[in-house]
Amino acid sequence: MTADEWNALYPVGTPVMAYPGVRPEHPLALDVQQRRDANNFVDPRDADLCRALKTTTRSRAWNLGHGAPVVAVEGYAGGICLTHVDPMPTVPRCPVCRGTFEDCTCGGTR
């Protein structure tokens, strides 16, 4: 996905799951998870490469000098490649009180 395509679909503040190092399907991430599940030692450097951030975008996407599209997210300095950012589904909210429709007591309409 290009930066322009991303920006057309996802405004700043979009909830995302971001993977600054490697995605969860990467062999290193799979190995780290297997070691954790077996209560074996996990090198902290490997664990840091495999972390996931449940966060929101804090910028529009842009292209780096070599062309890779990236976006900035809360809790991480710099941009993360769009191939490592997954938008998360959002819960519909009442336009009046901004509560979920299940919790809305103001009488707002969808």
C-alpha positions in Angstrom: 0.0 0.0 0.0 1.3 3.4 -0.8 1.3 6.4 1.6 -1.4 8.1 -0.5 -3.6 5.0 -0.4 -3.1 4.7 3.4 -3.9 8.4 4.0 -7.1 8.1 2.0 -8.3 5.2 4.1 -6.9 5.9 7.6 -6.9 9.3 9.3 -4.5 10.3 12.0 -5.6 8.7 15.3 -6.5 5.3 13.6 -6.1 2.4 16.1 -3.4 0.0 14.8 -1.3 -2.9 15.8 2.3 -2.0 14.9 5.4 -4.2 14.7 8.5 -2.0 14.8 10.9 -5.0 14.4 9.5 -8.2 12.9 5.9 -9.3 12.3 4.5 -12.1 14.4 4.7 -14.6 11.5 8.5 -14.0 11.1 10.6 -17.1 12.1 12.3 -15.1 14.9 9.0 -14.1 16.4 7.7 -17.7 16.2 10.9 -18.9 17.9 10.6 -16.3 20.7 6.9 -17.3 21.2 7.8 -21.0 21.4 10.5 -20.3 24.0 8.1 -18.2 26.1 5.4 -20.9 25.9 8.0 -23.4 27.1 9.2 -21.1 29.9 12.7 -21.1 28.3 15.1 -18.2 28.2 14.4 -15.4 25.7 17.2 -13.0 24.9 15.8 -9.5 25.7 17.1 -8.2 22.4 15.1 -10.8 20.5 12.0 -10.1 22.6 12.3 -6.4 21.8 12.5 -7.1 18.1 9.3 -9.2 18.3 7.2 -6.7 20.3 3.8 -5.5 19.2 2.3 -2.1 20.0 -1.4 -1.7 20.3 -1.5 2.0 19.6 -2.8 4.8 17.3 -1.3 6.7 14.4 0.1 10.1 15.2 0.9 11.3 11.6 -0.1 10.8 8.0 1.9 8.3 6.1 4.9 9.5 4.1 7.6 8.0 1.9 11.2 7.7 3.1 14.0 8.9 0.8 14.3 5.4 -0.7 10.6 5.1 -1.2 9.3 3.0 1.6 6.0 4.2 3.0 5.9 4.7 6.8 3.6 6.1 9.5 4.4 7.4 13.0 2.5 5.8 15.9 2.1 6.8 19.6 4.7 5.2 21.8 7.4 4.8 19.2 9.9 7.3 17.8 10.2 7.5 14.1 8.2 5.9 11.4 7.1 2.2 11.0 6.9 0.7 7.5 3.2 0.2 6.5 3.9 -3.5 5.9 4.4 -3.6 9.7 1.2 -1.7 10.7 -2.2 -3.3 10.8 -5.3 -1.1 11.2 -7.6 -2.5 14.0 -11.4 -2.5 13.7 -13.1 0.3 15.4 -16.3 0.2 17.5 -19.1 2.4 16.1 -19.7 5.3 18.5 -22.6 7.7 19.1 -22.0 11.0 17.3 -23.5 12.9 20.2 -21.9 11.4 23.4 -19.1 9.4 21.6 -20.0 6.3 23.7 -20.6 2.9 22.1 -24.1 2.5 20.9 -24.6 -0.2 23.5 -23.6 2.3 26.3 -25.3 5.4 24.8 -27.9 7.0 27.1 -28.1 10.4 25.3 -30.5 9.2 22.6 -28.1 9.9 19.8 -28.8 8.3 16.5 -26.6 6.2 14.2 
